Amino acid sequence: MVDFADDSDEAAFRAEVRQVITEHAPRSRAGRMRRAVEGLSDEVRQEQADWREALIERRWIVPNWPTEYGGAGLPVKDQFILSQELAEAGTWNISGLGTMMFGPTLIVHGSKQQKQEHLPKILDDSYQWCQGWSEPGSGSDLASLQTRALRDGDEYVINGQKIWTSGAHTADGMYFIARTDPDAPKHRGISFFWMSMKLPGITVQPLVNLADQHSFNEVFFEDVRIPADHLIGQENRGWYHATTLLDYERSGIGNSIGTRRQVERMLAMAKELPPEQSMLGRNEMVRLTFADRIADAAVGMLFSFRITTMQSKGEIPNYEASVAKLFNSEMTQRIAALNIKLFGLYGNLVDPDREEGERGVAARAYLTAVSSTIGGGTSEIQRNIIATRGLGLPRG
Ligand SMILES: Cc1cc2nc3c(=O)[nH]c(=O)nc-3n(C[C@H](O)[C@H](O)[C@H](O)COP(=O)(O)OP(=O)(O)OC[C@H]3O[C@@H](n4cnc5c(N)ncnc54)[C@H](O)[C@@H]3O)c2cc1C
């Protein structure tokens, strides 16, 4: 059963989050859009710095980490409330691969020395990580990866290539998986490592996406030497270390709320615009599609509540997380399509002077939405999981 109600402790935590947002979150729209890094005024930068400080101080950047490792140690429901309130307020959290993936992996599998070295730099957001998983030919079938890590005395020598590595061009370090035993069955010959991105032998080549943005890269390793103590956990157990730990925020509540807010914003703008600039009122299908998209957003929210309810009871969402991922990512694309349809050719214009410029970014949002059904596991893979684990159907 889905549980919507806050108990008294949860209500108190929600009130605290709201108060912190009121007091510290950036006031300007530019300040709330953390991804906008160029052309920000000193005032906006200051707003962002204050908010960052407020999040770090409360350990809300690591709400799920145990307190002994510097986390907030929040119960699942409070983690959900935090994400929910931040999304409702339209503001951001400092979430990255360090807080969501690498840190939790180290807490479980890392040595004492590795924890001491890396966790403090994740907690104060001073060291950025990228994730070296995918390779050409090894995406959905990740365990077929070919990058080699060969033991040579006190070092491993890395050769191979990663692809689609988000943020490799700005990251300080990479955690990655590589093959240490080519003769073992494919899942059993893989190990988990970390390396500095500054080492000799690493080449990062930009990959520009179809929205003309540089966010991911190809990364080449040519005889890159790393100390043997950069191995995390046990040799040849890296596949299990890498896949047992998933992002704490599996409910996708931030995404669902963000989507609902986007539909509401589009609606408000469409009502405001002169009729020749919007298709609303001129095209019956647009009107009805709006109704469908608002219904979609409500369904997305219910999937999120369901997952959190399961987590609160100590159950591990399995195919349920795939249902939510599949639905939310495809919804993102349907909403981007509505945005384009709504503004017709005006959707292709970029209007930098318009702060509430939904229309000006419609075309770019449409293009970036394409990747939502690929990253983090494609829609086909999610459907396979739902069919086999959820419905008990045979493998295709
Ligand atoms: C925005 C974005 C950011 C990313 N960031 C990173 C990152 O930081 N680090 C990283 O390592 N990777 C990253 N990736 C890569 C991502 O993990 C892979 O793109 C994804 O796992 C799919 O792998 P692939 O691209 O090799 O496609 P493939 O696995 O080659 O799939 C090609 C097509 O075949 C289908 N297919 C494959 N296998 C099956 C099957 N068994 N049944 C049915 N259909 C199937 C797929 O659904 C897809 O349509 C990112 C991707 C995106 C889009």
PDBQT file of the ligand as one rigid body, heavy atoms in Angstrom, charges set to zero:
ROOT
HETATM    1  C1  LIG A 401      23.299  11.279 -21.121  1.00  0.00    +0.000 C 
HETATM    2  C2  LIG A 401      24.121  10.044 -20.926  1.00  0.00    +0.000 A 
HETATM    3  C3  LIG A 401      25.140  10.020 -19.978  1.00  0.00    +0.000 A 
HETATM    4  C4  LIG A 401      25.930   8.893 -19.809  1.00  0.00    +0.000 A 
HETATM    5  N1  LIG A 401      26.943   8.926 -18.881  1.00  0.00    +0.000 NA
HETATM    6  C5  LIG A 401      27.736   7.842 -18.725  1.00  0.00    +0.000 A 
HETATM    7  C6  LIG A 401      28.840   7.876 -17.800  1.00  0.00    +0.000 A 
HETATM    8  O1  LIG A 401      29.098   8.892 -17.152  1.00  0.00    +0.000 OA
HETATM    9  N2  LIG A 401      29.627   6.795 -17.681  1.00  0.00    +0.000 N 
HETATM   10  C7  LIG A 401      29.385   5.642 -18.391  1.00  0.00    +0.000 A 
HETATM   11  O2  LIG A 401      30.113   4.686 -18.203  1.00  0.00    +0.000 OA
HETATM   12  N3  LIG A 401      28.358   5.579 -19.280  1.00  0.00    +0.000 NA
HETATM   13  C8  LIG A 401      27.533   6.653 -19.470  1.00  0.00    +0.000 A 
HETATM   14  N4  LIG A 401      26.498   6.620 -20.376  1.00  0.00    +0.000 N 
HETATM   15  C9  LIG A 401      26.349   5.428 -21.223  1.00  0.00    +0.000 C 
HETATM   16  C10 LIG A 401      25.108   4.604 -20.927  1.00  0.00    +0.000 C 
HETATM   17  O3  LIG A 401      25.256   3.893 -19.732  1.00  0.00    +0.000 OA
HETATM   18  C11 LIG A 401      24.909   3.683 -22.146  1.00  0.00    +0.000 C 
HETATM   19  O4  LIG A 401      24.643   4.520 -23.255  1.00  0.00    +0.000 OA
HETATM   20  C12 LIG A 401      23.768   2.723 -21.949  1.00  0.00    +0.000 C 
HETATM   21  O5  LIG A 401      24.069   1.781 -20.965  1.00  0.00    +0.000 OA
HETATM   22  C13 LIG A 401      23.433   1.994 -23.270  1.00  0.00    +0.000 C 
HETATM   23  O6  LIG A 401      24.559   1.410 -23.821  1.00  0.00    +0.000 OA
HETATM   24  P1  LIG A 401      24.998   1.667 -25.338  1.00  0.00    +0.000 P 
HETATM   25  O7  LIG A 401      24.944   3.128 -25.607  1.00  0.00    +0.000 OA
HETATM   26  O8  LIG A 401      26.283   0.958 -25.559  1.00  0.00    +0.000 OA
HETATM   27  O9  LIG A 401      23.853   1.012 -26.219  1.00  0.00    +0.000 OA
HETATM   28  P2  LIG A 401      23.723  -0.534 -26.584  1.00  0.00    +0.000 P 
HETATM   29  O10 LIG A 401      23.803  -1.351 -25.351  1.00  0.00    +0.000 OA
HETATM   30  O11 LIG A 401      24.664  -0.866 -27.699  1.00  0.00    +0.000 OA
HETATM   31  O12 LIG A 401      22.248  -0.588 -27.120  1.00  0.00    +0.000 OA
HETATM   32  C14 LIG A 401      21.890  -0.207 -28.458  1.00  0.00    +0.000 C 
HETATM   33  C15 LIG A 401      20.410  -0.478 -28.621  1.00  0.00    +0.000 C 
HETATM   34  O13 LIG A 401      20.168  -1.894 -28.495  1.00  0.00    +0.000 OA
HETATM   35  C16 LIG A 401      19.201  -2.128 -27.478  1.00  0.00    +0.000 C 
HETATM   36  N5  LIG A 401      19.556  -3.357 -26.729  1.00  0.00    +0.000 N 
HETATM   37  C17 LIG A 401      20.764  -3.687 -26.223  1.00  0.00    +0.000 A 
HETATM   38  N6  LIG A 401      20.691  -4.867 -25.567  1.00  0.00    +0.000 NA
HETATM   39  C18 LIG A 401      19.400  -5.271 -25.650  1.00  0.00    +0.000 A 
HETATM   40  C19 LIG A 401      18.695  -6.404 -25.159  1.00  0.00    +0.000 A 
HETATM   41  N7  LIG A 401      19.293  -7.359 -24.444  1.00  0.00    +0.000 N 
HETATM   42  N8  LIG A 401      17.358  -6.480 -25.425  1.00  0.00    +0.000 NA
HETATM   43  C20 LIG A 401      16.717  -5.524 -26.152  1.00  0.00    +0.000 A 
HETATM   44  N9  LIG A 401      17.356  -4.417 -26.646  1.00  0.00    +0.000 NA
HETATM   45  C21 LIG A 401      18.660  -4.296 -26.398  1.00  0.00    +0.000 A 
HETATM   46  C22 LIG A 401      19.297  -0.922 -26.561  1.00  0.00    +0.000 C 
HETATM   47  O14 LIG A 401      18.101  -0.722 -25.829  1.00  0.00    +0.000 OA
HETATM   48  C23 LIG A 401      19.541   0.199 -27.554  1.00  0.00    +0.000 C 
HETATM   49  O15 LIG A 401      18.345   0.628 -28.138  1.00  0.00    +0.000 OA
HETATM   50  C24 LIG A 401      25.696   7.733 -20.588  1.00  0.00    +0.000 A 
HETATM   51  C25 LIG A 401      24.676   7.743 -21.547  1.00  0.00    +0.000 A 
HETATM   52  C26 LIG A 401      23.898   8.881 -21.721  1.00  0.00    +0.000 A 
HETATM   53  C27 LIG A 401      22.817   8.873 -22.756  1.00  0.00    +0.000 C 
ENDROOT
TORSDOF 0
